């Protein structure tokens, strides 16, 4: 039995990325459209463990996270509370993050989002090596996002500036969605960017 899943904004991979990740030059900040003097408001429609939201908030963005799994929402709340208790820069970053429990498909229309980040949970890929233990634990909690196309369609209909889809680098584009305006492709992850203005 592995370690229990935990949301940790203070140590581990999150701390390392905060100090050594590369700031606004990383693929995700570029995808969401950071500009030198603009700190955007971003809605993370599929919050998960909140790591992407924390990265974006650490660079100055205000991030609203939406998580529909009650168990994952509880893990996030716990992680955010511990990060606030830690004080210092971590607490300052957390202060720019808001967490909502609910379904982004229902919530996005009323939020008038500027920028929406969508990172759906994919089914396991048969040909890949055994998925990391942590990802298996997350999948066990949140399941597979069978309505990911509807979520993307909702995001595209309501985002004012852009929608960013985080997607496996070598996967085909999401079906039933117009082509992306551009892509930022990393080793394992691709960001499909859809400009709305």
C-alpha positions as CSV (number, residue, x, y, z in Angstrom):
1,X,0.0,0.0,0.0
2,X,1.5,3.4,-1.0
3,X,1.3,6.6,0.9
4,X,-2.1,8.3,1.2
5,X,-2.7,11.0,-1.4
6,X,-1.9,14.4,-0.1
7,X,-2.1,17.9,-1.4
8,X,1.2,19.6,-0.5
9,X,2.0,23.2,-1.5
10,X,4.8,23.6,1.0
11,X,7.4,20.9,0.1
12,X,8.3,18.2,-2.5
13,X,7.7,18.7,-6.2
14,X,5.7,22.0,-5.7
15,X,8.5,23.6,-3.7
16,X,11.1,22.5,-6.3
17,X,9.1,23.9,-9.2
18,X,8.6,27.1,-7.3
19,X,12.3,27.7,-6.9
20,X,13.7,26.1,-10.0
21,X,10.9,25.8,-12.5
22,X,11.8,28.6,-14.8
23,X,9.2,31.2,-14.0
24,X,7.1,32.8,-16.7
25,X,9.2,31.0,-19.4
26,X,7.6,27.7,-18.6
27,X,5.2,26.2,-21.1
28,X,2.0,26.7,-19.0
29,X,2.5,30.4,-18.2
30,X,3.3,31.0,-21.9
31,X,0.1,29.1,-22.8
32,X,-2.2,31.1,-20.5
33,X,-0.7,34.3,-21.9
34,X,1.3,35.9,-19.1
35,X,2.6,39.3,-20.2
36,X,5.3,41.4,-18.4
37,X,3.0,43.8,-16.7
38,X,-0.3,41.8,-16.6
39,X,-1.3,39.4,-13.9
40,X,-4.3,37.5,-15.4
41,X,-7.3,36.0,-13.7
42,X,-7.4,32.3,-14.6
43,X,-10.1,29.7,-13.9
44,X,-8.6,26.2,-13.4
45,X,-11.7,24.2,-14.4
46,X,-10.3,20.9,-13.3
47,X,-8.2,21.7,-10.2
48,X,-7.0,18.2,-9.2
49,X,-4.1,18.7,-6.6
50,X,-3.9,22.3,-7.5
51,X,-0.3,22.3,-8.7
52,X,-0.8,24.2,-12.0
53,X,-3.0,26.7,-10.1
54,X,-0.2,27.2,-7.5
55,X,2.4,27.7,-10.2
56,X,0.3,30.3,-11.9
57,X,-0.5,32.1,-8.6
58,X,3.2,32.0,-7.7
59,X,3.8,34.1,-10.9
60,X,1.2,36.7,-9.9
61,X,-2.0,35.4,-11.4
62,X,-5.3,35.2,-9.5
63,X,-6.6,31.7,-9.8
64,X,-10.1,30.3,-9.2
65,X,-10.0,26.5,-8.9
66,X,-13.1,24.4,-9.6
67,X,-13.1,20.8,-8.3
68,X,-16.2,18.7,-8.5
69,X,-14.9,15.7,-6.5
70,X,-15.8,16.1,-2.8
71,X,-12.8,14.0,-1.8
72,X,-10.3,16.0,-4.0
73,X,-11.9,19.3,-2.8
74,X,-11.3,18.2,0.8
75,X,-7.6,17.4,0.0
76,X,-7.2,20.8,-1.6
77,X,-8.8,22.6,1.3
78,X,-6.4,20.7,3.7
79,X,-3.4,21.6,1.5
80,X,-4.3,25.2,1.3
81,X,-4.9,25.5,5.0
82,X,-1.4,24.0,5.7
83,X,0.2,26.3,3.2
84,X,-1.4,29.3,4.9
85,X,-0.2,28.1,8.3
86,X,3.4,27.9,6.8
87,X,3.3,31.6,6.2
88,X,5.8,33.5,4.1
89,X,5.8,33.3,0.3
90,X,3.7,30.1,0.3
91,X,0.8,31.8,2.2
92,X,1.1,34.9,-0.1
93,X,0.7,32.6,-3.1
94,X,-2.3,30.8,-1.6
95,X,-4.0,34.1,-0.9
96,X,-4.3,34.5,-4.7
97,X,-6.1,31.1,-5.0
98,X,-9.8,30.5,-4.5
99,X,-11.4,27.1,-4.4
100,X,-15.0,26.3,-5.5
101,X,-16.6,22.9,-5.1
102,X,-18.8,22.3,-8.1
103,X,-19.0,21.3,-11.7
104,X,-17.2,23.7,-14.1
105,X,-19.8,23.0,-16.8
106,X,-22.5,24.5,-14.7
107,X,-20.3,27.2,-13.1
108,X,-18.4,28.7,-16.0
109,X,-21.3,30.5,-17.6
110,X,-21.9,32.7,-14.5
111,X,-18.2,33.4,-13.8
112,X,-17.4,35.4,-17.0
113,X,-13.9,33.9,-17.2
114,X,-11.0,35.7,-19.0
115,X,-8.9,32.6,-19.3
116,X,-9.8,29.0,-18.7
117,X,-7.4,26.1,-18.1
118,X,-8.8,22.6,-18.7
119,X,-6.8,19.5,-17.7
120,X,-9.2,16.5,-18.0
121,X,-8.5,13.1,-16.5
122,X,-7.7,10.7,-19.3
123,X,-8.3,7.0,-19.4
124,X,-5.1,5.0,-18.8
125,X,-3.1,4.4,-21.9
126,X,-2.5,0.7,-22.5
127,X,0.9,1.0,-24.1
128,X,2.4,3.4,-21.5
129,X,4.5,2.2,-18.6
130,X,2.6,1.8,-15.4
131,X,1.1,5.2,-14.5
132,X,2.7,6.9,-11.6
133,X,1.2,5.8,-8.3
134,X,0.0,9.3,-7.5
135,X,-1.8,9.6,-10.8
136,X,-3.5,6.2,-10.2
137,X,-4.6,7.5,-6.8
138,X,-6.1,10.7,-8.3
139,X,-7.9,8.7,-11.0
140,X,-9.3,6.4,-8.3
141,X,-10.8,9.5,-6.6
142,X,-12.0,11.6,-9.6
143,X,-12.6,8.9,-12.2
144,X,-12.4,9.7,-15.9
145,X,-13.8,12.9,-17.3
146,X,-16.3,11.4,-19.7
147,X,-17.8,14.9,-20.3
148,X,-14.5,16.5,-21.2
149,X,-15.8,17.6,-24.6
150,X,-18.8,19.3,-23.0
151,X,-16.5,21.0,-20.6
152,X,-14.3,22.3,-23.4
153,X,-17.3,23.5,-25.4
154,X,-18.6,25.3,-22.4
155,X,-15.2,26.9,-21.7
156,X,-14.9,28.0,-25.4
157,X,-18.4,29.5,-25.3
158,X,-17.7,31.6,-22.2
159,X,-14.0,32.5,-22.0
160,X,-13.4,36.1,-22.9
161,X,-9.7,35.8,-23.9
162,X,-8.5,32.2,-24.2
163,X,-8.9,28.6,-23.3
164,X,-5.9,26.3,-22.7
165,X,-6.3,22.5,-23.0
166,X,-3.6,20.5,-21.2
167,X,-3.3,17.3,-23.2
168,X,-0.9,14.4,-23.7
169,X,1.8,15.6,-26.1
170,X,1.3,12.8,-28.7
171,X,-2.5,12.4,-28.4
172,X,-4.8,13.4,-31.3
173,X,-6.7,16.6,-30.8
174,X,-9.8,16.4,-28.8
175,X,-12.7,15.4,-31.0
176,X,-15.6,17.7,-31.8
177,X,-13.6,20.8,-31.0
178,X,-12.4,23.4,-33.5
179,X,-8.6,23.4,-34.1
180,X,-6.4,25.3,-31.6
181,X,-5.1,28.7,-32.5
182,X,-1.6,27.4,-31.6
183,X,0.1,24.7,-29.5
184,X,3.0,24.6,-27.1
185,X,4.5,21.1,-27.1
186,X,6.7,19.7,-24.3
187,X,8.1,16.2,-23.9
188,X,5.0,14.6,-22.4
189,X,2.4,17.5,-22.3
190,X,1.0,19.7,-24.9
191,X,-1.0,22.9,-24.4
192,X,-3.6,23.5,-27.1
193,X,-4.4,27.3,-27.0
194,X,-7.7,28.6,-28.3
195,X,-7.8,32.4,-28.6
196,X,-11.3,33.9,-28.2
197,X,-10.9,37.7,-28.7
